[in-house]
Amino acid sequence: MTEETIKTRSCPQCGKPTVQEFRPFCSDRCKQLDLGKWFNEAYVIPGEETIPANDPEDD
């Protein structure tokens, strides 16, 4: 990627131009909002559902 390409990318949260310090986001706020979405399981990686090993139903 060229430096020009990096400068023209937009923040995945709000669409504003990115800031080098917070890349790929434009601000600390957008970075924290994205992290919060991961913690609240708003983003998921698809895969098979598994049963936890410590499931009390298996006893």
N, C-alpha and C positions, 0 to 999 in steps of 0.2 A: 504494500500500500504506500502511496505517496503521501507526503505531508498535507497536500491539498485535499486529498480524499478524506483524511482524518478530520480536517477542519470543517468539512461540509456535512458531516454526519450529524444526525439530530438525536436528542435525548429520547430514550425509549419510553420515558414516563410522560413528558409534556411536549416533546417535539421541538424544543428550543435548541440552538446550536450547543454542542458539547463544550466543556471547559476542561483543559488538559488535566487540571488537578483532580477532577471528579470523573474522568472518563470511565465509562461511556455516557455518563450523566452530565447534566448542566450545573448541578448544585448538590450540596450535601443533603438537602431536603429530598430531592428526587432519589438520591442513592438510598436514603433511609426508608422512603416509601416502598421502594422495590424490595428491600430487605424484609420489611414488614409483611409484604405479600408472600414471600417465601415462608416466613415463620407461621403465617396464618393459613398455609397450604392453599393459597389462591393459585399458585403455580404448582403443577405436578408433572413428574416424569412418568409417562405411561409404562405400564408393566403389569405382570401378573400379581394379583392380590395374594398375599401369603398370610398364614396364621402364625402369630408370634409363638415362639417356643415355650414361653411361660404362660400360655393360655390356661386358665383354670378349668375350662370345659374338657380338657384332655385327661384330667385326673380320674 
